[in-house]
Amino acid sequence: MKVTLRGDNVVAHSDQAEQIRFEASNVRPDRTGIHARVTIFDRQILLAFDVFNVERHGDRVKLANAAFKMLGTQEVIAQNVLKHEFDLFCEQIWSKYMALHEPTQLEGNPVESLPEFLAKPHVIKGGGALLFGPPGRGKSYTALFMGVCIDAGLNGFWDTEQAKVMYVNLERPANSIVRRLGVVNSALGLDPGRPLWVYNARGHSFNDVKDIIRDYVQKEGVELVILDSISRAGMGDLKENRPINAIADALNKVAPTWMALAHTPRGDNSHIYGSIFQEAAADIMIRLTAAQTPSELAIALDVTKCNDIQVPPSLCLAYKFDEYGVTDVRRANVSDFPDLQAQKERSFRDQIYEYLLEVGKANVVSISNAIGKSRQFVSPLVNSDERLGTQKDGRGIYYYVKTTEEPE
């Protein structure tokens, strides 16, 4: 029997009866053994399927007998032959599946493959991004704006590569997304009725619907999935590492490129809520800072972590609203919004504080490189932060976090 791979699935045809096909999908190791969704077909007719430990004899017998019973009076294959070939197939599932993940030797080439973007500099092609900020400060609108810009190939706010986008809404009623999409389209100068792939599943978790999303992504050629939000993942406590790994694995399997919205802890906008493994899972982390004026909502997007690229400059957008939602969006300068500038400075102070906790001490040059800001920007922040002390080392000045016992 020849066992082969078809995508992520393990497949084989019976030697005795070519029309009988065995197929294993969602193959995975578990603490009790190798589990998979195993199906037996007669041509395209499903005879039997089950999700089980393929190393357990009793479960294999049960499925093979169920498939043979469905054949009825057809003399396609003897029952004992079907059982024997099914055993052979199940015995090879894991070894064949592991062939997908064999190491290979690669020759280095520093100019072979520069990073590509769907929305430069915030959505790297083939990667994952986390957009985080406090609730109710414009994350969803910003993600929807970005998604429409990519889907339509608009370059006014981001340098985009046109690609199909799916917005996964787990937070809001469907009619709210219909209204938001209409006003976003209008604000961007598009037909208000321009469609976007949206999966509305309020009341469900991402874990509930990930397989449905994956099927539509593959069927429709969707290249970017935007998840609103990661707090609705339904895979466990976000403060624990294992659920975060499960969420990242699921997002990577669902879409070629993904962006997920995340929240910050109450009273602290400097970092994402939950396990630090979220930062490890994402290629790009984008912090959203917002400030409301009488006429506009101003937001700043700052990359706090990125793989394979330099930290890009901050992007500031200003939204105008009416009773229906956004009416206009424009590029703006942070300096036009004093409250936003003050929040950004506080956030960068927190980044500097956390960096110094990690490394012990550093000079302005090292701090500037770590947070992606100029020395001119960093110097006044470190010199005015009462939590930091200074230490002269040779001709340089190094900053460190004061201990609680240390006098001011």
C-alpha positions in Angstrom: 0.0 0.0 0.0 1.4 3.4 -1.0 0.7 6.0 1.7 1.1 9.6 0.4 0.5 13.2 1.5 -2.2 15.5 0.0 -1.5 18.8 1.6 -1.6 18.2 5.3 -3.6 15.0 4.9 -2.3 11.5 4.8 -4.0 9.4 2.1 -3.8 5.8 0.8 -5.8 3.5 -1.6 -6.5 -0.1 -0.9 -4.3 -2.6 -2.8 -7.2 -5.0 -3.0 -9.8 -2.5 -4.1 -8.5 0.8 -5.6 -11.9 2.5 -5.0 -11.5 2.2 -1.2 -9.6 5.2 0.1 -8.3 6.0 3.6 -7.7 9.6 4.7 -6.3 11.1 7.9 -6.6 14.9 8.7 -5.8 17.1 11.7 -3.0 14.7 12.7 -1.5 15.6 16.0 0.3 14.0 18.9 -1.5 13.9 22.3 -0.4 12.7 25.7 -2.1 9.4 25.0 -0.9 8.8 21.5 -1.4 10.0 17.9 -4.8 11.4 17.2 -6.4 12.1 13.8 -9.7 12.5 12.0 -9.8 9.3 9.9 -12.2 8.7 7.1 -12.8 5.6 4.9 -14.3 6.3 1.4 -15.8 4.1 -1.4 -14.8 6.4 -4.3 -16.4 9.7 -3.2 -18.9 8.0 -0.9 -18.1 8.4 2.8 -18.4 5.0 4.5 -17.3 5.9 8.0 -15.2 8.5 10.0 -14.1 9.1 13.5 -11.6 11.2 15.6 -9.5 8.8 17.7 -6.2 7.5 18.8 -4.9 5.7 15.7 -2.7 3.5 17.9 -5.6 1.9 19.7 -6.6 -1.4 18.2 -10.2 -1.4 19.4 -10.9 2.0 17.8 -9.5 0.8 14.4 -11.6 -2.3 14.5 -14.7 -0.3 15.2 -14.2 2.1 12.3 -13.2 -0.6 9.8 -16.3 -2.7 10.7 -18.5 0.4 10.4 -17.1 1.0 6.9 -17.5 -2.6 5.8 -21.1 -2.6 7.0 -21.9 0.5 4.8 -20.6 -1.5 1.8 -23.7 -3.7 2.2 -23.9 -6.6 -0.2 -21.2 -5.2 -2.6 -18.3 -7.7 -3.0 -15.7 -4.9 -3.1 -13.3 -6.2 -0.4 -13.2 -8.9 2.2 -13.8 -7.7 5.8 -10.5 -9.1 7.1 -8.6 -7.5 4.2 -10.2 -4.1 4.8 -9.2 -4.4 8.5 -5.6 -5.4 7.7 -5.1 -2.6 5.1 -6.6 -0.1 7.5 -4.2 -1.2 10.2 -1.3 -0.8 7.8 -2.5 2.7 6.9 -2.9 3.8 10.5 0.5 2.4 11.4 2.1 4.8 8.8 0.1 8.0 9.5 2.5 9.6 12.0 5.7 8.7 10.1 4.3 10.0 6.9 3.0 13.2 8.5 6.4 13.9 10.1 7.9 14.0 6.6 6.1 17.3 6.3 8.4 18.7 9.0 11.8 17.2 8.2 14.7 19.6 8.5 16.4 20.7 5.3 19.8 22.3 4.6 19.5 25.9 3.5 22.2 28.0 1.9 22.2 31.6 3.3 21.7 34.5 1.0 21.4 38.0 2.6 19.6 39.5 -0.4 17.5 36.6 -1.5 14.2 37.5 0.1 13.5 40.9 1.6 10.3 41.1 3.7 7.1 41.8 1.8 4.1 43.6 3.2 0.4 43.7 2.6 0.3 47.0 4.4 3.7 48.5 5.0 4.9 48.8 7.7 2.2 47.1 9.9 1.2 43.8 8.1 4.1 41.7 7.0 3.2 39.1 4.3 3.2 35.6 5.6 3.4 36.8 9.2 1.3 37.7 12.2 0.6 41.1 13.8 -1.0 42.1 17.1 -2.7 45.5 17.3 -3.2 46.4 21.0 -4.6 49.2 23.0 -7.3 50.1 25.6 -11.0 49.2 24.8 -13.1 51.7 23.0 -10.1 53.7 21.5 -10.4 52.9 17.8 -8.7 49.5 17.4 -11.6 48.0 15.5 -12.1 51.0 13.2 -8.4 51.1 12.5 -8.2 47.4 11.7 -11.2 47.7 9.4 -9.7 50.7 7.7 -6.5 48.8 7.1 -8.4 45.7 5.9 -10.4 47.7 3.4 -7.3 49.5 2.2 -5.6 46.1 1.5 -8.6 44.6 0.0 -9.1 47.6 -2.4 -5.4 48.2 -2.9 -5.5 51.8 -1.6 -2.2 53.5 -0.8 -3.1 56.7 0.9 -2.4 55.5 4.5 -0.3 52.4 4.1 1.8 51.1 1.1 -0.4 48.2 0.3 -0.4 45.1 -1.9 -3.9 44.3 -2.9 -5.1 41.0 -1.4 -8.4 39.4 -0.3 -9.2 40.2 3.3 -11.6 38.5 5.8 -12.7 40.3 9.0 -13.6 38.0 11.7 -16.1 39.7 14.1 -16.5 38.0 17.4 -17.4 41.2 19.4 -20.3 43.1 17.8 -23.7 42.5 16.3 -23.6 41.9 12.5 -25.6 45.1 11.7 -22.9 47.1 13.5 -20.3 45.8 11.1 -22.5 46.5 8.1 -22.8 50.1 9.2 -19.1 50.4 10.0 -18.1 48.9 6.7 -20.3 51.4 4.9 -18.9 54.4 6.6 -15.3 53.2 6.3 -15.9 52.7 2.5 -17.3 56.2 2.2 -14.5 57.8 4.2 -12.0 56.2 1.9 -13.9 57.4 -1.2 -15.2 54.0 -2.2 -18.8 52.9 -2.9 -20.4 52.5 0.5 -21.8 49.1 -0.6 -18.4 47.8 -1.6 -18.3 44.2 -0.1 -15.6 42.7 2.2 -15.4 39.1 3.4 -16.7 39.2 7.0 -17.4 36.3 9.3 -19.9 37.4 12.0 -19.9 35.0 15.0 -20.7 37.1 18.0 -21.2 34.8 21.0 -18.8 32.3 19.7 -15.1 31.9 20.4 -12.3 31.7 17.7 -11.8 28.1 18.8 -15.4 27.4 17.9 -15.2 28.8 14.3 -11.5 28.4 13.3 -12.2 25.4 11.0 -15.0 27.2 9.2 -12.8 30.2 8.7 -9.9 28.1 7.4 -12.2 26.4 4.8 -13.4 29.8 3.5 -9.9 31.1 3.4 -8.8 28.2 1.3 -11.9 28.2 -0.9 -11.9 32.0 -1.6 -8.2 32.6 -1.7 -8.2 35.0 1.3 -4.7 36.2 2.2 -5.3 38.2 5.4 -7.5 37.4 8.3 -8.2 40.1 10.9 -9.4 38.7 14.2 -11.5 41.0 16.5 -10.5 40.0 19.1 -8.0 37.7 20.7 -9.8 38.0 24.0 -12.5 35.8 22.4 -10.1 33.0 21.4 -11.7 30.5 23.8 -8.5 28.6 24.4 -7.8 29.4 28.0 -6.5 32.1 30.3 -4.5 34.6 28.3 -2.1 35.0 31.2 -0.9 31.4 30.7 1.6 30.3 28.1 -0.1 27.2 26.7 -3.3 28.9 25.5 -1.3 31.6 23.9 0.7 29.0 22.0 -2.5 27.3 20.9 -4.0 30.6 19.7 -0.8 31.4 17.7 -0.8 27.9 16.2 -4.5 28.2 15.2 -4.0 31.6 13.6 -1.0 30.4 11.6 -3.0 27.4 10.3 -6.1 29.5 9.5 -4.6 32.1 7.3 -1.4 32.9 5.3 -1.2 36.3 7.1 -3.1 37.4 10.1 -3.7 40.4 12.4 -5.4 40.0 15.8 -6.7 42.8 18.0 -5.8 42.7 21.7 -6.4 44.7 24.8 -4.0 46.3 27.4 -4.3 45.8 31.2 -6.6 48.2 33.0 -4.7 51.4 33.8 -1.5 50.4 31.9 -1.4 51.0 28.1 2.3 50.2 27.6 1.9 46.5 26.9 -0.5 43.8 25.9 -2.7 42.0 28.5 -1.6 38.4 29.2 1.4 36.2 28.7 4.5 37.6 27.1 4.3 34.6 24.7 1.9 36.8 22.7 4.8 39.0 21.8 6.9 36.0 20.9 4.0 34.7 18.6 3.7 37.9 16.6 6.1 39.2 14.0 4.9 42.8 14.5 3.4 44.4 17.7 1.5 47.6 17.1 0.5 49.8 20.1 -2.5 52.1 19.5 -2.6 55.3 21.6 -5.6 57.6 21.3 -6.8 61.0 22.4 -10.2 62.6 21.9 -10.6 66.3 20.9 -14.0 68.1 20.5 -13.9 67.3 16.8 -11.6 64.3 16.2 -10.3 61.1 17.6 -6.5 61.0 17.1 -4.7 57.7 17.2 -1.0 56.9 17.0 0.3 53.5 15.8 3.7 52.6 17.2 5.6 49.4 16.4 6.9 48.0 19.7 8.4 44.8 18.2 9.2 43.7 14.7 11.1 40.8 13.1 13.5 41.3 10.2 12.8 45.1 9.7 13.8 48.4 11.3 11.3 50.0 13.7 9.2 52.3 11.5 8.1 55.8 12.4 4.9 56.4 14.2 1.7 56.7 12.1 -0.9 59.2 13.3 -4.5 59.2 12.0 -7.3 61.5 12.8 -11.0 60.4 12.6 -14.1 62.5 12.4 -17.4 61.0 13.5 -21.1 61.6 13.3 -24.0 59.6 14.7 -23.5 56.8 12.1 -19.7 56.5 12.6 -16.6 57.7 10.9 -17.1 60.4 8.3 -13.5 61.2 7.5 -10.0 60.0 8.1 -6.7 61.8 7.5 -3.0 61.5 8.2 -2.0 63.8 11.0 0.9 64.8 13.2 1.2 63.7 16.8 2.3 67.2 17.7 -1.1 68.6 16.7 -2.6 66.7 19.6 -0.9 67.5 23.0 -2.8 64.9 24.9 -1.8 62.2 22.4 1.8 63.4 22.5 1.8 63.2 26.3 0.4 59.6 26.3 3.0 58.5 23.8 5.7 59.9 25.9 4.4 58.1 29.0 4.2 54.9 27.0 7.8 55.2 25.8 8.8 55.9 29.4 7.3 52.6 30.3 9.1 50.8 27.5 12.4 52.3 28.6 11.6 51.3 32.2 10.9 47.7 31.2 14.0 47.6 29.0 16.2 48.7 31.8 14.7 46.2 34.2 15.6 43.5 31.7 19.2 44.6 30.9 20.2 46.3 34.1 21.7 49.5 32.7 22.1 51.2 29.3 23.1 54.4 27.7 20.9 56.6 25.6 22.2 55.1 22.3 21.3 51.6 23.4 17.9 52.7 24.7 17.2 54.6 21.5 18.0 51.5 19.4 15.8 49.3 21.7 12.7 51.4 21.4 13.3 52.7 17.8 13.4 56.4 18.7 16.0 59.1 18.2 18.5 60.1 21.0 16.9 63.5 20.9 13.5 61.9 21.7 14.9 59.6 24.4 17.1 62.0 26.4 14.4 64.2 27.9 12.3 61.1 28.8 15.1 59.3 30.8 16.3 62.6 32.4 12.8 63.4 33.7 11.8 59.9 34.8 12.1 59.8 38.6 12.2 56.0 38.6 15.6 56.0 36.9 19.0 56.6 38.3 22.3 57.5 36.5 25.7 56.0 36.7 28.9 57.5 35.1 31.0 54.8 33.4 34.1 56.3 31.8 33.0 59.1 29.6 29.4 57.8 29.3 26.3 58.0 31.4 24.2 54.9 32.0 20.6 54.7 33.2 19.1 52.1 35.5 16.0 51.4 37.5 16.3 52.6 41.1 15.6 50.2 43.9 12.8 51.0 46.4 15.4 51.6 49.1 17.5 53.9 47.0 17.2 57.6 48.1 16.0 60.2 45.5 
